[in-house]
Amino acid sequence: MRKKIVAGNWKMNLLKDDAIRFAEELNQGLFSTDNRTTDVFVFPGFTLLEAARQNAEYFKIGAQNFYPKQSGAFTGEVSIEQLKDLNLDVVIIGHSERRILFNESNQFIQEKLFSALDNDFTPILCIGETLDVRNNGHHFSFISEQLAAALNAFNAHQLEKLILAYEPVWAIGTGITASTEQAEEMHCHIRSWLTNNFSLELAEKISILYGGSCNEMNAKELFSCPNVDGGLIGGASLNAKQFLSIINIMNGLF
Ligand code: PEP
């Protein structure tokens, strides 16, 4: 049985007091939830990590980014060792904002995956096509290529902790969501890719989240798709009440 997961990506939003208030509200909400079957992660910015982690009781805090070198002259960067030092063990890798705005290449993303897995972190690897790619009908091959570029240096055993997030770039922060058909067929494609390139066992184990303008209005239909195992939520994760509603939609399914 795959894990059901709802994760919130705060990006470069909120301040320390907001993080503490959010944690208190979410703790309270989760405490009074009967059917707490969904794993919940929140990814605040670096400066909020410690306050958020100290206050998170029923959910886990992870980092949005890190630099895949152990230590050294990399001004402004944060290593996985430093994240470990904050008692963290979950990271997002390959988010389209990092790929596009910060020119993170497939090779660099693979390096980050190595670093995360080597250090026993759970990576959430994001993949997703742009609107051009979809309009040209190349979305399935594009996603296969992104998966191959990130994962081809690993074996199935090394990838047991991996979580994937399908996040079509055209749906992120746009208010446009993939339809249930588009989400389900891509998640099926990703699972078949994992079966063909690794094993059915691994493909059945890896949770594949959907991300892109997911909110409390559309979460139920998206999460009801058999191959959608949860969501990576941006904008709608900034408010504890909204985020809790999305989590409870997941808790209420299956
Ligand atoms: C994201 O950036 O991972 C995301 C899914 O954002 P939003 O929900 O705001 O589209």
Residues whose N, C-alpha, C, O or C-beta is under 5 A from the ligand:
A	BS01	PEP	N9 A171 I172 G173 T174 G211 G212 S213 C214 L232 I233 G234 G235
